[in-house]
Amino acid sequence: MKKGTIHIYSGDGHGKSPAALGRAVQVACHGKSVVIIQFLKGKGLEDSVFLKRLEPEIKLFRFEKSDENFAELSEEQKAEEIGNIMNGYNFAKKVLSTGECDLLILDEVLGLIDNNIITVEELKNLLEARTNEETDIIITGITLNDDVCALADEVTRMDTVKFKVW
């Protein structure tokens, strides 16, 4: 029995979420299931016709209601969205506790720590909800500190050297 690993893709550079999505496709190609939960992404990829075609192997969830980025919301809107975000956090805990997937991607979950929505301890509690020891977890986000780093088996820092918009 293989032991699942916890990966972190972090840094100021572009490519964290695409790298996680690439890993999701690799896992799905081996007949395994993937759940992606996006946080703080504005509209994100939820309406992607392409990703919907990848179901049921890859399932994407986003609990926020606003299409705007979290930082651009009023304080009142942020308070409402925090409730929605916590629904996503609790769903992630349920996914891990039921062993529902082979790979769980928590896209931009580190931003929840940056925005004081959850603590490092709450992230640790979420990760400890994993009952299927074979489940892999990918965490993405910009900020990385020693406490978060200690939660992972593997950490990748993304640094953009040059970026050109499509």
C-alpha positions in Angstrom: 0.0 0.0 0.0 1.4 3.4 -1.0 1.3 6.2 1.4 -0.3 9.4 0.0 1.8 12.5 -0.1 1.1 16.1 0.6 2.5 18.5 -2.1 2.7 22.3 -1.9 3.0 24.4 -5.0 3.8 28.0 -3.8 5.5 31.2 -4.8 4.8 34.5 -6.5 5.2 33.0 -9.9 2.6 31.8 -12.3 1.9 28.1 -12.9 0.9 26.7 -9.5 -2.7 26.0 -10.4 -1.8 24.7 -13.9 0.8 22.4 -12.4 -1.8 21.0 -10.1 -4.3 20.6 -12.9 -1.7 18.8 -15.0 -1.1 16.4 -12.1 -4.9 15.9 -11.9 -5.0 14.9 -15.6 -2.1 12.4 -15.0 -3.9 10.8 -12.1 -7.2 10.6 -14.1 -5.4 9.0 -17.0 -4.5 6.1 -14.6 -8.2 5.6 -13.9 -8.2 7.4 -10.5 -10.5 10.1 -9.2 -9.7 13.7 -8.5 -11.5 16.4 -6.6 -10.4 20.1 -7.0 -11.7 22.7 -4.6 -10.9 26.3 -5.6 -10.6 29.1 -3.1 -10.2 32.9 -3.7 -10.2 32.5 -7.5 -13.1 34.8 -8.4 -14.9 33.1 -11.2 -12.1 30.5 -11.5 -12.6 27.5 -13.7 -16.0 26.5 -12.5 -17.8 27.3 -15.8 -15.1 25.6 -17.9 -16.8 23.5 -20.6 -13.5 21.6 -21.0 -13.2 20.6 -17.3 -16.9 19.5 -17.3 -15.9 17.0 -20.0 -13.4 15.5 -17.6 -16.1 14.4 -15.2 -16.5 12.1 -13.4 -12.8 11.5 -13.1 -12.0 15.1 -12.3 -14.6 17.1 -10.3 -14.2 20.8 -9.7 -15.9 22.7 -6.9 -16.0 26.3 -6.0 -18.2 27.5 -3.0 -17.7 31.3 -3.4 -20.7 33.1 -5.0 -18.9 36.2 -6.2 -17.2 36.3 -9.5 -14.9 39.1 -8.2 -11.6 38.4 -6.5 -11.8 38.3 -2.7 -9.5 41.3 -2.2 -11.8 43.5 -4.4 -14.9 42.8 -2.3 -16.4 45.2 0.3 -16.1 44.2 4.0 -19.7 43.1 4.0 -19.2 41.0 0.8 -16.1 39.4 2.3 -18.0 38.4 5.5 -20.6 36.7 3.3 -17.9 35.0 1.2 -16.1 33.7 4.3 -19.2 31.7 5.1 -19.1 30.2 1.6 -15.4 29.6 1.8 -15.9 27.7 5.1 -18.4 25.5 3.4 -15.7 24.6 0.9 -13.3 24.0 3.8 -15.8 21.7 5.5 -16.5 19.9 2.2 -12.7 19.3 1.8 -12.7 17.8 5.3 -15.6 15.5 4.3 -13.8 14.4 1.1 -10.8 13.5 3.1 -12.7 11.8 5.9 -14.7 9.6 3.5 -11.7 8.8 1.2 -13.8 10.0 -1.8 -10.9 10.6 -4.1 -7.4 9.5 -4.9 -6.1 13.1 -5.3 -7.5 16.2 -3.6 -6.4 19.6 -4.9 -6.9 22.6 -2.5 -6.3 25.3 -5.0 -5.2 28.6 -3.4 -6.0 27.3 0.1 -2.8 29.0 1.4 -4.6 32.3 0.6 -7.1 31.5 3.3 -4.2 31.7 5.8 -3.0 35.0 4.2 -6.5 36.5 4.5 -6.9 35.3 8.1 -9.8 33.1 7.2 -8.2 29.9 8.6 -5.0 29.3 10.6 -2.1 27.0 9.9 -3.5 24.8 12.7 -6.9 24.6 10.9 -5.1 23.6 7.7 -3.3 20.9 9.7 -6.6 19.7 11.1 -8.0 19.5 7.6 -5.1 17.5 6.4 -5.3 15.1 9.4 -9.0 14.3 8.4 -7.5 12.1 5.7 -8.7 8.5 6.5 -7.4 6.9 3.3 -3.7 7.0 3.7 -3.2 6.5 0.0 -4.9 9.8 -0.9 -2.6 12.5 -2.3 -3.2 16.1 -1.6 -1.9 19.2 -3.5 -2.1 22.6 -1.8 -1.4 25.8 -3.8 -0.9 29.4 -2.8 1.5 32.2 -2.8 2.8 32.5 0.8 4.8 29.8 2.3 6.2 29.7 5.9 8.0 27.2 8.0 4.8 26.0 9.7 3.0 25.3 6.5 6.1 23.8 5.0 6.2 21.3 7.9 2.8 19.9 6.8 4.1 18.7 3.4 6.1 15.9 2.1 7.2 17.9 -1.0 7.3 21.6 -1.6 7.8 23.3 -5.0 8.3 27.0 -5.3 7.3 28.6 -8.5 9.2 31.6 -9.7 8.3 33.3 -12.9 11.4 34.5 -14.9 9.3 35.8 -17.8 5.6 35.9 -18.4 3.7 36.8 -21.5 -0.1 36.9 -21.5 -1.6 34.6 -24.2 
